[in-house]
Amino acid sequence: MIRIRNLTVGWGDRPVLSDVSLSFGEGGITALIGPNGAGKSTLLHALAGLLTPQSGAAEVDGLDMARAAPMDRARLVALLAQSDRVTARLNVEDLVTFGRWPFHRGRPRAEDRAQVARALEMFQLEDLAARQIDTLSGGQRQRAFTAMAYAQETPWMLLDEPLSALDPRHARDLMERLHAMSRPGPDQRSIVIVLHDLSTAAHYADRIVALKDGRVLKTGPRPLAMTSEVLTALYGTGLQVTTAGGYGVVVPA
């Protein structure tokens, strides 16, 4: 379970989130939505324990993330940040293997290699496994970093705009995979994802956290928290939620 209590946090002396409180259980996809500068990425970093709150706390499964040991955090949450980059000459398989570091500590075992192979297959990267990261397209790189987060085998995955470099086909494929792995089962993951594509959130998200100006405007199950009224207030322009071909769609009002 994620529980955030009166959280105020920012970069340097500038608060980005102010007195945020919310909670939700495991499983499913929780989408963070809101305009640029609303605090979505900051909230993910606080949940990963990478930012020290000015006040309040962010807890994941009862663990205060800002005070937890790095290895404890690494076994609980996997963060895919917008700024994930590599400078070394790594191939895709090596990159994904880094996701297993909390388990192998530099000495991969058979079970680590099996999990890496599974991640490569899950994100359709088998044919790219030997390719150098810096030779890939932006979308291929994004899939590789998402596979690394998956290979970390944590109960929680925190993904910051993973669709940003993907074409429509691969964006849909990725969301279908994330949705499937967030359903009940032995390999279930709880997904918290920053999305700017509101139609994607309307179709795939189970819960919505709508942030504006560093505060929670609305949170709850998608049908209750993602309405035309909420979206119009959130973005300051007329928006409505409808369906087309069985998919949730957000269009101008």
C-alpha positions in Angstrom: 0.0 0.0 0.0 1.1 3.5 -0.7 0.4 6.1 2.0 1.4 9.7 1.6 0.9 12.0 4.6 1.1 15.8 4.5 4.0 15.6 2.1 5.8 18.8 1.2 8.8 18.3 -1.0 10.7 20.1 -3.7 14.0 20.6 -5.5 16.3 22.8 -3.4 14.4 25.4 -1.5 11.5 25.5 -4.0 8.5 23.4 -2.9 6.9 21.5 -5.8 4.4 19.4 -3.7 2.6 21.1 -0.9 0.8 19.2 1.9 -0.1 16.2 -0.3 -2.0 13.3 1.4 -3.4 10.3 -0.4 -3.4 6.5 -0.2 -4.2 3.5 -2.4 -3.7 -0.2 -2.3 -1.6 -2.6 -4.4 -2.4 -3.9 -7.8 -3.7 -2.2 -10.9 -2.5 0.9 -12.7 -2.5 4.3 -10.9 -2.1 7.2 -13.4 -0.7 10.5 -12.3 -2.1 13.2 -14.6 -1.9 17.0 -14.6 -0.4 20.0 -16.4 3.3 20.5 -16.8 4.9 21.6 -13.4 2.1 20.0 -11.4 4.5 17.8 -9.4 4.0 14.4 -11.0 7.6 13.5 -11.5 8.5 14.9 -8.1 5.9 12.7 -6.5 7.4 9.6 -8.2 10.9 10.5 -7.0 9.5 11.0 -3.4 7.9 7.5 -3.6 11.3 6.1 -4.7 12.9 7.7 -1.7 15.2 9.9 -3.8 13.9 13.2 -2.3 14.0 14.2 1.3 10.6 15.8 2.3 10.5 19.2 3.9 7.6 17.8 5.9 5.4 14.7 5.9 6.3 11.2 4.6 5.8 8.9 1.7 5.4 5.2 2.7 5.4 2.2 0.4 4.2 -1.1 2.1 4.8 0.5 5.5 8.4 1.6 4.7 9.2 5.3 5.0 11.1 5.7 1.7 13.1 8.7 2.6 14.6 6.9 5.7 14.9 3.4 4.2 18.3 1.9 3.2 19.0 2.0 -0.6 18.9 -1.8 -0.9 15.6 -2.0 0.8 14.2 0.6 -1.5 15.6 -1.2 -4.5 13.8 -4.4 -3.6 10.5 -2.6 -3.2 10.2 -0.1 -6.0 11.7 0.2 -9.5 11.8 3.8 -10.9 12.0 4.6 -14.6 12.8 8.3 -14.7 12.5 10.6 -17.7 16.3 11.3 -17.5 17.5 7.7 -17.7 20.6 7.7 -19.9 23.7 5.7 -20.3 27.1 6.9 -21.3 29.0 3.5 -21.3 29.0 1.3 -24.3 26.3 -1.1 -23.1 24.2 -3.5 -25.1 20.5 -4.0 -24.3 21.0 -7.3 -22.5 23.7 -5.7 -20.2 21.4 -2.8 -19.5 18.5 -5.0 -18.5 20.9 -7.1 -16.3 21.5 -4.0 -14.3 17.9 -4.3 -13.1 19.0 -7.4 -11.2 21.7 -5.7 -9.2 19.8 -5.8 -5.9 19.8 -9.5 -6.2 23.1 -10.5 -7.9 25.4 -7.6 -6.6 27.5 -7.9 -9.7 27.5 -11.7 -10.0 24.5 -12.8 -12.0 23.2 -16.3 -11.4 21.0 -18.6 -13.4 17.8 -17.1 -12.0 19.0 -13.6 -12.8 19.7 -14.5 -16.4 16.3 -16.2 -16.6 14.6 -13.0 -15.4 16.6 -10.9 -17.9 15.5 -13.3 -20.7 12.0 -13.0 -19.6 12.2 -9.2 -19.6 13.7 -9.1 -23.1 10.8 -11.3 -24.3 8.2 -9.4 -22.5 9.2 -6.1 -24.2 10.0 -7.6 -27.6 13.7 -6.9 -27.3 15.2 -10.4 -28.1 16.4 -9.3 -31.6 18.0 -6.2 -30.1 19.7 -7.9 -27.1 23.2 -7.5 -28.6 22.7 -4.0 -29.9 24.5 -1.1 -28.3 22.1 1.3 -26.4 23.4 4.4 -28.2 22.5 2.8 -31.6 18.8 2.4 -30.8 15.9 4.7 -31.6 14.3 6.7 -28.8 11.4 4.2 -28.7 13.7 1.2 -28.6 15.7 2.8 -25.8 12.5 3.5 -23.8 11.5 -0.1 -24.1 14.9 -1.3 -22.9 14.8 0.9 -19.8 11.3 -0.3 -19.1 12.5 -3.9 -19.4 15.3 -3.0 -16.9 12.7 -1.8 -14.4 10.7 -4.9 -14.9 13.7 -7.2 -14.4 14.2 -5.6 -11.0 11.3 -7.7 -10.0 9.9 -5.3 -7.4 6.2 -5.3 -6.4 5.9 -1.6 -7.3 7.0 -0.1 -10.7 7.1 3.7 -10.9 7.2 4.9 -14.5 7.6 8.5 -15.6 6.2 9.1 -19.0 7.3 5.7 -20.5 5.3 6.4 -23.7 7.0 9.7 -24.5 9.2 8.3 -27.3 7.0 5.5 -28.5 4.9 5.4 -31.7 1.2 4.5 -31.4 1.7 0.8 -32.0 4.5 0.4 -29.4 2.7 2.7 -26.9 -0.4 0.5 -27.1 1.7 -2.7 -26.8 3.5 -1.4 -23.7 0.2 -0.3 -22.0 -1.3 -3.7 -22.8 1.6 -5.4 -21.2 1.6 -3.1 -18.1 -2.2 -3.7 -17.8 -1.8 -7.5 -18.0 1.0 -7.6 -15.4 -1.0 -5.4 -13.0 -3.8 -7.9 -12.8 -4.0 -10.5 -10.0 -1.6 -13.4 -10.4 1.8 -14.8 -9.1 3.8 -12.1 -11.0 1.5 -9.1 -10.3 3.1 -5.7 -10.3 1.6 -2.5 -9.0 2.1 0.3 -11.5 2.2 4.0 -10.8 2.6 5.9 -14.1 2.8 9.5 -15.2 0.7 9.9 -18.4 0.1 13.0 -20.6 -2.0 11.1 -23.0 -5.4 11.4 -21.3 -7.1 8.9 -23.6 -4.6 6.3 -22.5 -5.3 7.1 -18.9 -9.1 6.9 -19.6 -8.7 3.4 -21.1 -6.1 1.7 -19.0 -5.9 3.3 -15.5 -7.7 1.8 -12.5 -7.1 4.9 -10.3 -6.3 8.5 -11.0 -4.3 11.0 -9.1 -4.9 14.5 -10.6 -2.3 17.0 -9.6 -2.4 20.8 -10.1 0.0 23.4 -8.7 1.6 20.9 -6.4 -1.6 19.7 -4.8 -4.1 16.9 -5.3 -7.1 18.2 -7.2 -8.9 14.8 -7.3 -8.0 11.2 -6.6 -9.9 7.9 -6.7 -11.2 5.2 -9.1 -11.0 6.3 -12.7 -14.8 6.6 -13.4 -15.1 9.0 -10.4 -11.8 10.9 -10.7 -11.6 11.3 -14.4 -14.6 13.2 -15.5 -15.2 16.1 -17.8 -15.6 18.5 -14.9 -12.3 17.4 -13.2 -10.3 17.5 -16.5 -11.6 20.9 -17.4 -10.7 22.3 -14.0 -7.3 20.5 -14.1 -6.2 21.8 -17.4 -8.1 25.0 -17.7 -9.7 24.2 -21.0 -12.9 22.3 -21.9 -12.4 18.6 -22.1 -14.9 15.7 -22.1 -14.6 11.9 -21.5 -16.3 9.7 -24.0 -15.9 6.3 -25.6 -15.0 5.2 -29.2 -14.8 1.6 -30.2 -14.8 0.5 -26.6 -11.9 2.7 -25.7 -12.0 5.7 -23.3 -11.3 8.9 -25.2 -10.7 12.5 -24.1 -11.7 15.2 -26.6 -12.1 18.9 -26.5 -15.5 20.0 -25.2 
